[in-house]
Amino acid sequence: MTEDVRRLAEQIKARFPDRVNPPITAENEVKLLGLGVDIAPEVLELLRVFDGTTDYLFDSIYFSGSVGPPDVPTIGWHIELFKDRIDEPAFEDEGDDSGWSSSVRQVMFSRGWTPVISTIDGDVWFIDHDPAPDGADGQLFRMDVAQGCSSVEIAAPSLAVFLEKLVGE
């Protein structure tokens, strides 16, 4: 799977050379791996080709970089935002979960989730290597962080499948 992600990331980089950042530096990779959560291997492959994007590609999608200014949504920033809420229930009351996919664990954050994409409207997309029993390892899901994380839906079965769709546009 990581080979597919690398190949597709290379295609995106070739298609948008002025809109993707250089590959992750060794120093930033060490920082990212030291955040105390698992970083999805396919996300590391993506970062080794380009470390985030300079703007919103593909209909408002921003590929999060490993580090950046505090006002830029980055993988590290999102992990720092959520990591104190690992395995915390997402809902206090039963019945609040109607907008939440049964394929994703109903927690605020999991060590097996890696944020990889932000959208212009405040959604964060995660690679999920800790899915619910109905889910699949490696699925890509979207969480509406700007709306209080009340909605979660599967965006693609994997990052590679999602990238394949983007490259085909």
Phi, psi and omega in degrees: 000319181294331177294320178296318179298316180299314180300314181291322176297321177298322179293319177296316179299319179292324182285327183230059186300331181271359184243003176241149179278163175298168178301159178299142176278158178301320180298316180289328176295319177298317178299314181297316181290343180268010183280354175090011175229163178285136175256123182303132181302325180291332176289320176299320178298317178300314181295331179286346175263310174211135184267073180084175180244160182275347180202187182274112178265160168051068174060055172081016180269131178243118176282120184291136175273174183284324179216165179173180179302154183301336182269003179254128179293117180232164178303310181299319180296316179294320178297314178300322180297320187259339195294340175283357182244025180301129178062012174286132180304140181283337184229139176275325184247141174297145179093352179279355190264018185298334180263012186251125179298138178288353179277348184243134178302141182270068176230162180288328178198150178231146176300338181270007178257134175238117177291133183230336184224142169241155176240163184298336181264012172095009176280152174236135180252135185239146164274133187246107174252024176214059187285164171291167180305330179278352185267182180233137178302129178092001180297153178253123178233156181250132177240132180275074183303321182294340180253028176077022177059032182276348182228131177222129178220151179286129180264327180194156179292340179197165176296321180299317179297318179297313179297323178301317178297318181295316181296329180284347181292000000 
